[in-house]
């Protein structure tokens, strides 16, 4: 796995944090962390799309965010989690993995 995919994964994790922060932030400190999460998440996405295929990159980014947010809600905020949510998350992950595996474009370095 190259550094751009790793960066995209980190950006997706930041997305989970800021999406949860939008709903649950109540203090200035929590809102500050939410804003930092938004900035880091989109900077990671933007930097990754400079070298990776945009469609695949965006699908992976939103998939990490969507699946992670559903899981984080259940773990940290006691939102009910049932088998149907799990099945749908697995289907989404399979689809995103298939999209990534079917992408044959090579990574191109960005001129600095």
N, C-alpha and C positions, 0 to 999 in steps of 0.2 A: 504494500500500500504506500503510495507516495504522499508527500507532505500536503498536497492540495486536498486529497480526500480526508486526511486527518484534520486539516483546518476546517473543512466542511462539517465534519462530525462535531467538532468543538463549537462551531457556529450553531449547529442544530441543538446542542445542549444549552447554549445560551438562550436560544429561542424558547425552550421549555421554561427556563427561569423567568424570562420577561413576560411570557403569556400568563403564567401563574401570578406574577406580580401585578399585572393589570387588574386582576380580579381581587386580589387579597391584600394589596398594599394599603396601609393605614397611616404610616408615619413618613416623615420626610426622608429618613434613612432608607426605608423600604422603597419609596418612589425613586430615590437616587440609584439604588441597585437595579431597579427595573429599567431605568433610562440607560444605565451602563450596559445592561444586558441587550437592549435594543441595538445600541451602537455597535457592540462587539459582534452580535449576531449578523447584522447586515454588512459590516466590514468584512467578516469572514466569508459571507456569501459572495459579495462583490469580488473579492480577491480570488476566490475559487473559480468564479465564472470567467475570469480572464484566461484561464488555462484549460478548464474542463468544459465539456459540452454543456451548454446552458440548460437545455431541457432536462437532462439527466441530473445535473447539479441541483436544479430547483426541486425536482421530484424527491431527491434524497433529503434535501434540507427540510421541505415541508413534511415529509414522512417521519423524519426524526422528531420534528416538533409536534406533529399530531399524535403519534403513538406515545411519545414521552409525556405529553401533557395529560393524556387520558390515564396513563399509569401513575403519574405524579399526583393527580387529583385523588385517585383511589388510595394511594399510600399516605399522603400527607393531610388530606382534607376529608377523609372518610366518605367519599362519593362511592355509591354502590358500584361494584365491578362484577359483571356477570359473564357467562360463557359467550354470549353473542358479541360482546365488545372484544373479547380475546380472539375469537374467530375472525372478526373483521380486521383487527390489527395484524394478525398473521397473514391474511390475504393481502393487505396493503404492503407488508414487508416483502412478501414473495413477489409481488408486482414490481416493486422498486428494485429489488435485487435482480430480477429478470431484465429490467430496463438497463441497469448498470452493466450487467454481463453482456448484453447485446450491443452495447456501445463500443464501436471499434476505433473511434477517433483517438489519435495519439495526443498526449499532453504536450502543449507547446509552451515554452518558457516565454514570459513577458519581458520585453525589453525594459531595462531599468534605467 
